[in-house]
Amino acid sequence: LLADFGSSGEFHPFYYKPVVANLKASEPYLAVTLGSGSRDNPLNANSSNAIFMIKDENIYTGEPIDTSPYPLTKASLYDATLNDLGSNDLSILTEAQNQYASLEGWFIQLMPGEKVLAETALIQEELLFTTFSPPDVTASSGDSCIVNHTAGRFYHLNLQDATPVMQLSGTGEFLGADRSNRADRSRVISTYGIPGNPVLVFPENSDSLKVYVGQEEVSVILPKVETVYWYDRK
């Protein structure tokens, strides 16, 4: 068993399978990502959910055995909610890096009631996902299944350290070395109701990938792959 997030007494329902990437660090590991949220009760404003990245370092040895540190718990992961790994303050950054290096991944605590209710996506060590937060219930009908307004967000994170990739709180441009503003991790999307999963679109004659949620373009990705030409020599 790789991880058990119920052992802390918290309830983290997972409705979609994890998405996994092979990261080439000094010690290679599989980055297992998944987000929690109950589709059975999307309007619960008091739920506590998170997005997780778990390091599975058992690439060559097989599945984890039931000895320390497995199964991992939430306490086994670095709390990246405040984005200290992107801080411009050297003392804060150094302390965050030291803590993260001693742990088995990271998590971001979502706002109360905020839930991951669609599949996540990974590309080029960048994590893409959407969340839903319960809006006001329609007072006139009294129907808890009818909502007044949009309450969806799109997130675009660096997979390794959960820092923002784009300036989603402003112009939407690529961020350089300064990734200190945690508000850049996400943006509000105009999808009515529960947003779907991010979809990658490869425009013709373009040097970037477009990310859509529904019909709305929410971000871009600059491909790191290069065109390789080959021929069959006989």
Beta strands, then each sheet from edge to edge (+ up, - down):
strand 1: 19-23
strand 2: 29-35
strand 3: 50-56
strand 4: 78-79
strand 5: 105-109
strand 6: 121-123
strand 7: 126-132
strand 8: 152-158
strand 9: 186-189
strand 10: 199-201
strand 11: 209-213
strand 12: 216-221
sheet 1: 1+ 2- 3+ 5- 4-
sheet 2: 6+ 7- 8+ 9-
sheet 3: 10+ 11- 12+
end
